[in-house]
Amino acid sequence: MRMEAREKPLVWLKGEVKTPPFSAGTRLEAGILLRRLQRGEKLSLPVSRPMPSIGPRCHELRITEENVTWRIIYALDAEAIVVLEVFAKRSNKTPNGIVSSCQRRLRAYKAT
């Protein structure tokens, strides 16, 4: 699929969206939300929530499947949508290990 000139590319630093473990419908929903971000749309609750604990302009996409709640943590960069992590969330709080890993990946990305 060809991207339009104004669309930002996705830069995947960690994770992927594929079936399995995502269901086909959940994978499609994730793809639609990521495409909206690429086109410059600002997403908010309930599908996206800011994650200032990771860094400025960092957010998480929230996708609920029947038995799993998926999160895609991303950063809005001037040149790209940077995917920092994809995971199944099992508690109300984002695990500290995921937060610190995302912070580290974001720092490394900005250093390049």
LINPEQUI-V581006 format. One record per helix or strand. SS is the DSSP state (h for helix, s for strand). FROM is the first residue (numbers start at 0). TO is the last residue. Records with the same first field share a line. If there is no record, write none. Layout:
SS=FROM-TO ; FROM-TO
This chain:
s=8-11 ; 47-49 ; 57-63 ; 68-75 ; 79-88
h=23-37 ; 95-110
